[in-house]
């Protein structure tokens, strides 16, 4: 951890991140490493990584209200980027990219019914009928749960 601080204060952010990742691999719940890595990811607009790191940090240290707000903001920005990129990929007929992006979005918001429908549409266009039907069933179950 000390080397991470030395790198950080010497202006070597990439080295600091690498050392913090090493700390996290040994101690997955290290709140300091989680915090700095989340902040670095957010600063470089890697909102998906920032969201995941902030959520992990919030689980480790739920007494920090600032982390919950940062996690929510990172999640919203990550979703916005993923959905814009997925829609662009789908309209450009880059269906594998669209599928990957919708699946990524679903990993962040698995209960979002419309995402299952969007993924089903892409799967249908790819000829993956069985997977599309499964996603439509998930969409229906998620929608039903919201309306009950």
C-alpha positions in Angstrom: 0.0 0.0 0.0 2.9 2.4 0.8 4.2 2.1 -2.7 0.8 3.1 -4.1 0.9 6.3 -2.0 4.4 7.0 -3.1 3.5 6.6 -6.8 0.3 8.6 -6.4 2.1 11.6 -4.8 4.9 11.4 -7.3 2.3 11.8 -10.1 2.6 8.2 -11.3 -1.1 7.3 -11.4 -0.7 4.3 -13.7 1.9 2.8 -11.3 -0.3 3.6 -8.3 -3.3 1.9 -9.9 -1.2 -1.2 -10.7 0.0 -1.3 -7.1 -3.5 -0.8 -5.8 -4.8 -3.6 -8.0 -2.1 -5.8 -6.5 -3.3 -4.8 -3.0 -6.9 -5.6 -4.0 -5.9 -9.0 -5.4 -4.5 -9.9 -1.9 -7.1 -8.1 0.1 -10.3 -7.8 -1.9 -12.1 -5.8 0.8 -9.4 -3.2 1.3 -11.4 0.0 1.5 -8.5 2.3 0.7 -7.6 0.5 -2.5 -11.3 0.2 -3.5 -11.8 3.9 -3.0 -8.7 5.1 -5.0 -9.3 2.7 -7.8 -13.0 3.7 -8.0 -12.0 7.4 -8.1 -9.4 6.8 -10.8 -11.9 4.8 -12.9 -14.5 7.6 -12.5 -12.0 10.3 -13.4 -11.1 8.6 -16.7 -14.8 8.0 -17.5 -14.6 4.2 -16.9 -18.0 4.4 -15.2 -18.7 0.6 -15.4 -15.5 -0.2 -13.4 -16.1 2.8 -11.1 -19.7 1.6 -10.4 -18.5 -1.9 -9.6 -15.7 -0.7 -7.3 -18.0 1.8 -5.5 -20.6 -0.9 -4.9 -17.9 -3.2 -3.5 -16.7 -0.3 -1.3 -20.2 0.4 -0.1 -20.6 -3.2 0.9 -17.4 -3.1 2.9 -18.0 0.3 4.4 -21.8 1.1 4.3 -21.4 4.0 6.8 -20.1 6.3 4.1 -23.1 8.1 2.4 -20.8 9.8 -0.1 -19.9 6.4 -1.6 -23.5 5.4 -2.2 -24.1 8.6 -4.1 -20.9 8.1 -6.1 -21.9 4.5 -6.9 -25.3 5.7 -8.1 -23.9 8.4 -10.3 -21.3 6.0 -11.8 -24.0 3.4 -12.4 -26.2 5.9 -14.2 -23.3 7.2 -16.4 -22.2 3.6 -17.1 -25.7 2.6 -18.2 -26.1 5.7 -20.3 -22.8 4.9 -22.1 -23.6 1.2 -22.5 -27.1 1.8 -23.9 -26.0 4.5 -26.3 -23.2 2.3 -27.6 -25.5 -0.7 -27.8 -28.1 1.2 -29.8 -25.4 2.6 -32.1 -24.0 -0.9 -32.7 -27.4 -2.4 -33.3 -28.3 0.3 -35.9 -24.9 -0.2 -37.6 -25.7 -3.9 -37.7 -22.8 -4.7 -35.4 -25.0 -7.2 -33.6 -22.3 -9.1 -31.7 -21.2 -5.8 -30.2 -24.8 -4.8 -29.4 -25.4 -8.1 -27.7 -22.2 -7.8 -25.6 -23.1 -4.3 -24.6 -26.7 -5.2 -23.6 -25.4 -8.1 -21.6 -23.0 -5.8 -19.9 -25.8 -3.4 -19.1 -27.8 -6.3 -17.7 -25.0 -7.3 -15.4 -25.3 -3.8 -13.9 -29.1 -3.7 -13.8 -30.4 -7.3 -14.1 -34.0 -6.4 -13.0 -34.4 -3.8 -15.8 -37.2 -5.4 -17.9 -36.6 -3.2 -21.0 -33.0 -4.3 -21.3 -34.1 -7.9 -21.6 -36.4 -6.8 -24.5 -33.6 -4.9 -26.2 -31.3 -7.8 -25.9 -34.1 -10.1 -27.3 -34.5 -7.9 -30.3 -30.7 -8.1 -31.1 -30.7 -11.9 -30.5 -33.7 -12.2 -32.9 -31.8 -10.3 -35.6 -28.9 -12.6 -35.1 -31.1 -15.7 -35.6 -30.7 -16.8 -31.9 -34.4 -17.5 -31.5 -34.2 -19.7 -28.3 -32.1 -17.1 -26.5 -34.4 -14.3 -27.6 -37.4 -16.2 -26.3 -35.7 -16.7 -23.0 -34.9 -13.0 -22.8 -38.5 -12.1 -23.6 -39.7 -14.4 -20.8 -37.3 -12.6 -18.4 -38.7 -9.3 -19.6 -42.2 -10.5 -19.0 -41.4 -11.8 -15.5 -39.6 -8.5 -14.6 -42.5 -6.4 -16.0 -45.0 -8.5 -14.1 -43.1 -8.1 -10.9 -43.0 -4.3 -11.3 -46.8 -4.1 -12.0 -47.9 -6.3 -9.1 
